[in-house]
Amino acid sequence: MSITISFTMEPKMSLTGTKPWDVEQTAGFTKGLAKELGYHCDVISGYVVYQLCPEGFLWMTWKGKQLVGDCQTNIAGPGFHAAVVYFLELFAARGSLKLSVKDPTGFYADRNFERMRREYFYGWFKKLLHAIVSRVGTGEGKLVCWPSDYYLPQEQPGIVMTHIRGFGVRELKGIVQSGLTNAFAKDFFVWCDEEKGAWYFRNCALVLLNQQCYFKPSSRSNEDLLVNREVIRLLEKTLEMDRTVPFPVAEYREVCALDGHEPVDLTGVCPMTEEQPVGCRRGLLQRTIGRMRFAVPGSFLYDLQTQGNSERYYDESDGNRRDYYICAVKTEGDAQIRPEPFERETVLRTEEFAAGGVTGKLAVYKPSKRPLPGKPAVTNAVLVGESLAFRRGEPQEDTGLKESIAYTVAAQIAYRDQLTIVSITSGRAEDEAWAIDLIRKVEIVG
């Protein structure tokens, strides 16, 4: 069961009638207020979406003469819940709007933060831990509170992956048996206290490390530079505020090395207990496209220029450019493998494969000389409540050669009414086995 705040706002009546509002005015007002408060705001298809902190989203839209919205707060935590209440009041006051709030915790009415956190958030968290421990023994529940529209991390034996980091099953069982779930809540909720203290900044860094950090040198791309430096900033802010908070010492030193940043003195710092390094992108990720799910190296960058039913991932961290394309097509009736591409003279050999209901055929192509695509530039990267958001920019020019020898493995994969084309290109012949194995990891999702 989630904890959700819902609300409505409408223009107040005056002697001259109601103050007019429209979509354009709403967009300008909401973005201005977000900028003032240091929050992120997007207006998408008539919906206003605020992000106050990692995992902390609030949406609103006009329905008739009312501005309506809601916000799930049980993942980001009680501090976020309180911040939403204060934000809605400020929004309504600045916009001369009449505010009505439905808050199941009662915080909107009594402003008793400790009671709200103890009775609702700690209570919800205790039930969640018991549910996780009861399920993991059956092989279920290995992914908990993960963003629904995001990639899926690679499953790790004995690890329950959450939005903030992976927790060992043995660790969770010990916490449940000890009855110390309330104390452990600070390791789970991003914003557990009413104020933004050391735990908040440490947890924001962990979310960034776990979900967005590529663990590649800052020199590789703008994304790497921004993520690495934001992780460093958040962790050093943590140390400035409270050096007793359990600290990801190894990850901090690792990211400092990737950025060429001199680590601060860690004498007396308490290392955070963890069964595996923080960071889903250290391994493979799974991306769902239509009815299929594909394995993608977590360290690969996503090309923001791609649109529609295609995706492109790429990497050039070791002097070898790798490009990974996935394009899905919906067919009339059952999809069929098209033979023509496999009959070309450029094909060295072909292989057929089948797994879990999909049928596929791949081709290994002769080495060819081809131009390399430009690296997409991220020209609009913004801080989003101690997280980062990237928007599509114009491609930047490569500083190296515009052509290279390319080794390509491509495949067609059919399942029901979907035909997916996958292509992996590398500058090294020895990547062939790696590319074939990656393609064969396709799974069915529906």
Residue pairs with C-beta under 8 A, 6 or more apart in sequence:
1 124
1 127
2 72
2 74
3 72
3 73
3 74
3 81
3 104
3 105
3 120
3 121
3 124
4 70
4 71
4 72
4 73
4 104
5 70
5 71
5 73
5 81
5 84
5 85
5 88
5 101
5 102
5 103
5 108
6 68
6 69
6 70
6 71
6 101
6 102
7 60
7 68
7 69
7 70
7 88
7 99
7 100
7 101
7 102
8 66
8 67
8 68
8 99
8 100
9 60
9 66
9 67
9 68
9 88
9 91
9 92
9 95
9 97
9 98
9 99
9 100
10 18
10 65
10 66
10 67
10 97
10 98
11 18
11 19
11 20
11 21
11 65
11 96
11 97
11 98
12 18
12 19
12 96
12 97
12 98
18 65
19 96
21 62
21 67
21 95
23 46
23 62
26 43
26 48
26 62
26 67
27 43
27 48
29 94
29 95
30 41
30 43
30 48
30 50
30 91
31 41
31 43
33 41
33 90
33 91
33 94
34 40
34 41
34 50
35 41
37 87
37 90
38 383
38 385
39 50
39 51
39 52
39 87
39 385
40 50
40 51
40 382
40 383
40 384
40 385
40 389
41 48
41 49
41 50
41 51
42 48
42 49
43 49
46 61
46 62
47 59
47 60
47 61
48 59
48 60
48 61
48 69
49 57
49 58
49 59
50 57
50 58
50 59
50 87
51 57
51 58
51 384
51 385
51 387
51 389
52 58
52 76
52 80
52 83
52 84
52 87
52 385
53 76
53 80
53 83
53 190
53 191
53 200
53 204
53 385
53 386
53 387
54 76
54 163
54 190
54 203
54 204
54 207
54 208
54 384
54 385
54 386
54 387
55 75
55 76
55 80
55 147
55 163
55 190
55 207
56 73
56 75
56 76
56 80
56 83
56 84
56 190
56 191
56 385
57 71
57 72
58 69
58 70
58 71
58 84
58 87
59 69
59 70
59 71
60 67
60 68
60 69
61 67
61 68
61 69
62 68
67 97
71 84
73 80
73 81
73 84
74 121
74 124
75 145
75 163
75 189
75 190
76 189
76 190
76 191
77 121
77 185
77 188
77 189
77 190
77 191
77 192
78 113
78 116
78 117
78 120
78 121
78 189
78 191
78 192
78 193
78 194
79 189
79 191
79 192
79 193
79 194
79 195
79 196
79 200
80 190
80 191
81 105
81 107
81 116
81 121
82 107
82 113
82 116
82 194
83 191
85 101
85 103
85 107
85 108
88 99
88 101
89 99
91 97
91 99
92 98
92 99
101 108
103 109
104 120
105 116
105 119
105 120
106 112
106 115
106 116
107 113
107 116
113 194
117 192
118 182
121 185
121 189
121 192
122 181
122 182
122 185
125 181
125 182
125 184
125 185
125 188
125 189
126 181
126 182
128 144
128 145
129 172
129 175
129 176
129 181
129 184
130 176
131 141
132 141
132 144
132 160
132 172
133 169
133 172
133 173
133 176
135 141
136 142
136 160
136 169
136 172
141 160
142 155
142 159
142 160
142 161
143 152
143 153
143 155
143 160
143 161
144 160
144 161
144 162
145 162
145 163
146 152
146 153
146 161
146 162
146 163
147 163
147 211
150 211
151 280
151 285
151 286
151 287
151 296
152 285
152 286
152 287
152 288
152 293
153 161
153 280
153 283
153 285
153 286
153 298
154 280
154 283
154 284
154 285
154 286
154 298
155 161
156 166
156 276
156 283
158 168
158 169
158 170
158 275
159 166
159 167
159 168
159 169
159 275
159 276
160 166
160 167
160 168
160 169
160 172
161 280
162 188
163 190
163 207
163 210
163 211
164 187
164 188
164 190
164 203
164 206
164 207
164 210
165 206
165 209
165 210
165 274
165 278
166 210
166 274
166 275
166 276
166 278
167 275
168 275
168 276
170 275
171 273
171 275
175 181
175 184
185 192
186 192
186 193
186 199
186 203
187 203
187 246
189 203
190 200
190 203
190 204
190 207
191 200
191 203
192 199
192 200
192 203
193 199
193 200
197 241
197 242
198 237
198 238
198 239
198 241
198 242
198 245
199 242
199 245
200 386
201 234
201 235
201 237
201 238
201 241
201 386
202 234
202 235
202 238
202 245
202 246
202 247
202 248
204 234
204 385
204 386
204 387
205 231
205 234
205 235
205 238
205 248
205 386
206 248
206 278
207 387
208 227
208 230
208 231
208 234
208 386
208 387
208 388
209 231
209 248
209 251
209 255
209 278
209 279
210 278
210 279
210 280
211 280
211 281
212 227
212 281
212 387
212 388
213 227
213 228
213 231
213 255
213 279
213 281
214 220
214 223
214 224
214 227
214 281
214 298
214 299
214 301
215 254
215 255
215 258
215 279
215 281
215 282
215 299
216 224
216 258
216 299
216 317
217 224
217 258
217 259
217 317
218 224
218 225
218 228
218 229
218 258
218 259
218 260
219 225
220 316
220 317
221 301
221 375
221 378
222 377
222 378
222 381
223 301
223 378
223 381
223 390
224 258
225 259
226 378
226 381
226 388
227 388
228 255
228 258
228 259
229 259
229 261
230 383
230 386
230 388
231 251
231 252
231 255
232 252
232 255
232 256
232 259
232 261
234 386
235 247
235 248
235 252
236 264
238 245
238 247
239 247
239 264
239 266
239 269
243 268
243 269
243 270
244 270
245 270
246 270
246 271
246 272
246 273
247 266
247 269
247 270
247 271
247 272
248 271
248 272
248 274
248 278
249 266
249 269
249 271
249 272
250 271
250 277
251 277
251 278
251 279
252 263
252 266
253 263
255 261
256 262
256 263
279 298
280 298
281 298
281 299
282 298
282 299
283 298
284 295
284 296
284 297
284 298
284 441
285 295
285 296
285 297
285 298
286 293
286 294
286 295
286 296
286 443
287 293
287 294
287 296
287 311
287 326
288 294
288 445
289 309
289 311
289 326
289 328
289 420
290 309
290 328
290 330
290 418
290 420
291 415
291 416
291 417
291 418
291 444
291 445
291 446
292 328
292 358
292 413
292 415
292 418
292 420
292 442
292 443
292 444
292 445
293 442
293 443
293 444
293 445
294 326
294 420
294 422
294 441
294 442
295 438
295 441
295 442
296 313
296 324
297 313
297 315
297 324
297 438
299 315
299 317
300 313
300 314
300 315
300 322
300 324
301 313
301 314
301 315
302 311
302 312
302 313
303 311
303 312
303 313
303 314
303 376
304 376
304 378
304 390
304 391
304 392
304 393
305 312
305 376
305 392
305 395
306 312
309 327
309 328
309 329
309 330
310 325
310 326
310 327
310 328
311 325
311 326
311 327
312 323
312 324
312 325
312 326
313 323
313 324
314 321
314 322
314 323
314 324
314 373
314 375
315 321
315 322
316 322
316 375
320 426
320 427
320 428
320 431
321 372
321 404
321 425
321 426
321 427
322 424
322 425
322 426
322 427
322 431
323 373
323 423
323 424
323 425
323 426
324 422
324 423
324 424
324 425
324 438
325 421
325 422
325 423
325 424
326 420
326 421
326 422
327 420
327 421
327 422
328 418
328 419
328 420
328 421
329 335
329 418
329 419
329 420
329 421
330 417
330 418
331 417
331 418
331 419
332 417
333 417
334 414
334 416
334 417
335 414
335 415
335 416
335 417
335 418
335 419
336 414
336 419
337 359
337 360
337 361
337 412
337 414
337 419
338 412
338 419
341 347
341 363
341 410
341 412
342 350
342 361
342 363
346 365
346 366
346 368
347 363
347 364
347 365
347 366
348 363
348 364
348 365
348 366
349 363
349 364
350 361
350 362
350 363
350 364
351 361
351 362
351 364
351 436
352 359
352 360
352 361
353 359
353 360
353 361
353 362
353 440
354 360
355 440
355 442
355 443
356 443
356 444
357 415
357 444
358 413
358 414
358 415
358 442
358 444
359 413
359 414
359 415
360 411
360 412
360 413
360 414
360 439
360 440
360 442
361 411
361 412
362 409
362 410
362 411
362 412
362 436
362 439
363 409
363 410
363 411
364 408
364 409
364 432
364 436
365 407
365 408
365 409
365 410
367 405
367 406
367 407
367 429
368 405
368 406
368 408
369 403
369 404
369 405
369 406
370 403
370 404
370 406
371 402
371 403
372 398
372 401
372 402
372 403
372 404
373 395
374 395
374 396
374 397
374 398
375 395
375 396
375 398
376 392
376 393
376 395
376 396
377 393
377 394
377 395
377 396
378 390
378 391
378 392
378 393
379 391
379 393
379 394
380 390
380 391
380 392
380 393
381 388
381 389
381 390
381 391
382 388
382 389
382 391
404 427
405 427
406 425
406 426
406 427
407 425
407 426
407 427
407 428
407 429
407 431
407 432
408 423
408 424
408 425
408 426
409 423
409 424
409 432
409 435
409 436
409 439
410 421
410 422
410 423
410 424
411 421
411 422
411 423
411 439
412 419
412 420
412 421
412 422
413 419
413 420
413 422
413 439
413 442
414 420
415 444
420 442
422 439
422 442
424 431
424 435
424 438
424 439
426 432
426 435
